[in-house]
Amino acid sequence: MVSKSTLPTKQCAACLRPFTWRRAWARSWPEVRYCSDACRSGRRARAIARLSSGQPAPAQGRLHER
């Protein structure tokens, strides 16, 4: 087994967090730019921008009043 500290790392283009090589990316590691599907689709970047601008987060799901 390979220790995680010896695996190559990159910085995510959307959230700027470091992430390590995964076996699923073995063939396409040079093309990998994002750490997750959320970053790739822009969801995380929009959330970070919203937090930095001071806007409140949208409500999750439907709100039911009884």
Buried (B, 14 or more C-beta within 10 A) or exposed (E): EEEEEEEEEBEBEBBEEEBEBEEEBEEEEEEBEBBBEBBBEEEBBEBBEEEEEEEEEEEEEEEEEE
